[in-house]
């Protein structure tokens, strides 16, 4: 009888321990968002790689997000099933080759984002040139937010850096044509303005607008010649500045005579359409891809290319897309997925 009681006690203990373990597992699967949390910061706090798990998080919590990307403080969110971030081994780190960004270390992304863990080799051997709009003496479109001046060039540059990081994680060779020596990827809403951007390899940006554009064209075309025979693409990122009342979606332009440029623009456009259908099913995506050979960079550069307008910085609705760091990361990730679709198709 004593043995029977002992066995029952043991069985109850095992069941209790199992219940506690299950409760513990359930507790890890969800978290309450605090004021100021974004998707990236929330995942990071939980030890989850925010870049690998971003889409899964959005999919799990689609009904509990504002505009499909914003958290509500005080609400509970499901967490993706993923291991905590581990420090990568030497073999897992992406090794910076001199030719990858021609003499620029990954410090260009800032201390927080300097280290890149390889996701795949899907773009190995491919060369991508990235140009963010304006910079140096030309801030591009300007407006104010929360009483502070903000400018187009800072936000286009931040999205471009995030895109570069995504492409590098898939083993691409990336040239960042417009670069800032001390502005890495930033997670603030208001990005402080400066005028110290340079153009590859390390040239000051001219004051004259035509000279500025020609400088970028010359840099890309010279590199294109150096990399002759390789798969090469150019992506230009701008922030639009139409009237304040005009809310726009992401638009893509290409050269009218470039089949590959059209295919690149179309692939990224298709990716954005599918993302909107998945994450914002009640909202129609009105962005288009079309030829705009009248644009200097579209007309003069040699690689197949797409010119992207990511929103209107003077429009209040578009500002939510541009100023939120989670949105900027989503833009970069979706563009990179379109790039992968373009190459693999």
N, C-alpha and C positions, 0 to 999 in steps of 0.2 A: 504493500500500500504506500509506503514511504517513497519507493521508487516511482510509483505511478504519479504521486503528487509532485515529486521532483521533476519528472518528465513534463508534466503539465506546466509547471513554473518555467522550465527551460523553454518550452514551446511559446508561452506567453511573452517571455523576454525576447525571443527571436522575432516574434511578430511585432512587438513594440519597437525594437531596433529597426526592423524593416520599414515600419511606418514613419519613424523619425527620419530615416534615410530618404524615403520618398518625399516627405515634407521638405526636407533640406533641398532635394533636387528641384521640387516645385518652386521653392523660394528663389533659387538661382535663375529660374526661367522667366522671371518677371521683375520689374523694377518700377518705382514711382519716380516720375520726372520732377525735378526741382526747378524753381524759377531760374531762367537763364540757360537751361539745358537745350542743346541741339542734338540731333541724331549722332553726330560724330563724337561730341563730348560725352554723351550718355554711354555710348558703347565703349569709349576709351576708359571711362571710370570703372566699367565692369570687367576690364581686362580682355575685351574682345576687339579683334582687329577691325576698325571701323570701315576700312576700304573693301575688305573681302566680304563683309557682312551687311553692307549698306542696303543693297537691293532686297536681301532676305528680310531685314528688319522692316523695311517699308511695306513689303508684301504681307508680313505677319500683322502689321498694325494699320493697314490701309484705312480701316473704318474709324480710326482714332487719331488721325492726323489732320491738321489744318493745311489746306492747299497741298496735301499729299507729302509734305516734307517737314512741317512744323509740329513740335510737340506742345501739348497742353500741360502746364504745370499742375501737379497734383493727380494726374491720371496715371494708371498703371499700364505699362507696356511690356509685351512679350519680347524675350531676348532670343536671338538666333542661337541655334545649337552650334557652338564653336568653342574650341579650346582657347584658353587664355593665351595672350601674346607671349611667345617665347623668344628670347634673344636668339637671332639666327646664328648658325655656325658660320665659319669662314666660307664653307662651300656654298651656303645658301645666299650669301650676300652678293649683290650685283657688283662686279668689279668694274671700276671706272676705267675705260680705255681712253687714252689721250684723244683718239679720233671721235669718241662718243659725243663730247660737247667741246671738242677742240681746246683743251687746256683748262676748262672750268671744272672744278670739283663739284661734288653734289652739295657743297656748302651753299650753292646758289638757292637751294630750297629752304634754307634756314635750319637752325639747330634741331628743331623738333621734327623736321621732315627730311633731314639729310640722308638718312639710311633707307635704302630701298631693298625690300625682299622680293626676289624674283617670283613672279606668278606663272610665267611660261616662257617658251622660246618661240612663240607664234609669229613674232615680227623680226626674228633674227635675220640680219643682213639687210633689212629695210632701212632707208634713210628718210627722216622727217625733218623738215624745216618749219619752225614755229615763229610767227611774227605777231606780236601784240600791237594794237593800234596806238599811234602817237608816242609820247615819251620825250624826255629831255626838255627842251624849251616849249614843247607843245603838249599841254595836258589833255587836249581833246575837249569834248563837251564837259561843261562844269555846271554844278547846281549846288544847293545846300540841303543838308539833312541834319535834323536835330541841332540847328544853329551852326553847323560846321560845313566848310566847303569840301566837296568831293569831286573827283574828276574821272573821266572815262579811262585814261591810261592806266591808273592804278588797278582798276577792277579787271580790265582786259588782261593785264600782266599776271594777276593772281590766277585767273582761269587758265592762262597759258602755262604757267608753272605747274599747276595741278595736272594739266593734260600731258605735259612733258614727263612728269613722274609716272603717270599711268602707262605711257608708251614705253618708257625705259623698263618698267616692271615686266614687260613682255619682250624684252631683249632687243628693242629697236635702237638704232643709232639716232640721236636727237641733237639738232643744232638749235639753240635758242638765240634768235637773231637780235632781238632787243632785250637787253639785260640790265638789271639793277644790281649794283655791287652789295647792297645791304638790305634789300627788301626781299626776304624769302616768302614762302607761303604764309599768309596771315589769316588768323581766324577771327579777326575783329570785323565788326560791321562797318565802322568808319576807318578807311584806309588812309593814313596820313599821306599828304602829297609831298613830292620832292621833284627835283629836276636833274638827278644825277644818272639817268639811264644812258647807256651807250649802245652802239651797234657793233656786231661781230666784225672783227675780232676784239677790238676795244677802242672804237672810234667815237669821238664826241658827235652828238647829233646836231646837224646844221639848223640854223634858224629858218632858212628859206624852205617852204613847203615842198617844192619840186625837188630840191636837193636832198631833202630828208627821204622822200620816196625813192629817188634814184640810188641813194646810198644803200637802202635795203635790197633793192633789185640787184644791184651790183654784187652785194655780199652773197645772196642766194645763187645767182647765176654762176659766180666763180666756184662755189662749192658744188654746184650741180655738175660743172665740168670736171672737177676733181673726182667726183663719184660716178663718172660715166660708166654705164653698164649695170648699175645697181637699181633696184626698185626705189624710186624717189617720189615724195609727195610734199606739198607745201600747204600749211594751214594758217590762215590769217584770222585773228580774232579781234573784233571791234565791239564797242558798245554804241548803240545808235543814239541819236539826239534829236528826234523829231519833236513835234509840239507836245506840250505837257499832257494834253488830253489824249494822246495817241498811245494806247497800250498795244505792244506788238509781241509776236512770238519769235522764236529763233528762226532766222532766215539764212539761206545758203546760196552763194553765188559761184559761178564758174565761167571759164572762157567758152565762148560759143562754138569754137572749133576744136575743143578738147574733149574727146570721148572719155578719156580717163578722168579728167577733172569733173565732168558731168556725173560719171559713175561714183566718184568719191562723195560729191555733194549729195547725190541721191541716196547713197548708202547711209550717210549720217542722218539725212532727213527721215528715211524709213525707220531708223532706230528711235528717233524722237517721237515719231507718230506712234510706234508700238509702246513706248514708255508712257505717253499720255493716255493711251487707251487702257493701259494696265493700272496706272496710278491716279488718273483723273478722268474716269469714264464718263462723267457728266459734263466734261468741258471739251469743246471742239478745238483741235490743234489747227491753227491757221497759217503756220509757217510754211514757206515754200522754198524750192530750189530753182534757180533760173540763171540764164547767162547775163553777165554784167561786164562785158568786155570794155566798157567805157572806163572802168576803174583802172587806175594806173598800174597797181600791183597785179591785177588780173591780166592786163594786157602785156606787160613787159617781162614777167618772170617766166623761166623756162620749164620748171617741173609742173606736172599736173597738179592743180590746186583747187582749194575751196576757200572762199572768203565768208566768214561767219559773223552775223550780227546777233548778239546774244540778248538784246533788250534795249529799252529806251531809258537812259539814266535820269531823264527829267520827268518821267511818268511815275506816279506814286505806286501803282500796282507792279510795274516792272522793277522798281527799286527793291521790292521785297525779294524778287528773284536774284537781283544782282548783289545786294548788300549782305544777304544771309550767307555765311560761309558754307553751310550745308548745301545750299542751292548751287554755289559755285563749284563745290566738289561734284555734285550730281551732274552739272553741265559738262565738266571735264570727263567724268566717267562715261557719260552717254556718248560724247564725241569720240572717245577712245573705242567704245564698242562699235560705233559706226565705222571707224577706221579698220578695225578687225574684220568686220563684215565685208568691207570693200576689198580688202586684200584676199581673204579666204574664198570669196566668191569669184 
